């Protein structure tokens, strides 16, 4: 099963603190959505409202066309998977996965068959008789996922599910999580503060800041075409260069930029990997003042000749960096000019 989700003008306050400001968001059936943002941005509150653990001060939650705003968690077609997994240590993996089915009155034979199918799906079918303490962190995460999916929810809510794993295992589980979601077709709503994780698994990323949605789009759109300065800065490293209007084009501290501006002032935003020796936008001559090898690229600091003291960071391919002190012509691709901190 799978379902469309709609948040309609969700506004929520905790006492005098406003956690969410009139949030509107539609999630398509079968979509993998990631709510991304720093601590305190409202992403977990929004997930809790979807799961029925928090009732919004204002607004509606619609799941599969039905108003679920005041329906308790047990009455919703949702299941939540938490970061700590909450597996029962005294139960076998088979019984852990079948626990939700047991609570719903499913017979022993049917729930054991379903639990075994779920364990097979996550690659742990041969470990059904083991207990959680006999597993690695990644394996426990898979068991928790199998248990959540065993009850066939229309919407699966994931609250920082990979946060307790080390980097290597987290990357492996990102791939597995996305593959399982595609296989089952369930709507996934995933909360994280990890930008790389969001880009690895999401169909769309919802960037949140201070209870508002700054940007909602595909990973490529959010990363390469950010809608606000907050979104641009939060999604990885960004060169930020102040520009002013020069006719219809932009004027930067190191010369004119052939990019159209709609306002009097703005910020030219360019990812380090989008700066090199060819591209759509000329940044003019610059001198390499510092360089470091990071395996996949050289991290280079350039100083534009027309603006001493200004630094531009570029990630150049292996073996392509100039010598320290050498002058080169720099160009940029996927550059954007943003005017303020609030998305339109």
Order of alpha helices (4+ residues) and beta strands (2+ residues): beta-beta-beta-alpha-beta-beta-beta-alpha-alpha-alpha-beta-alpha-beta-alpha-beta-beta-alpha-alpha-beta-beta-beta-beta-beta-beta-beta-beta-beta-beta
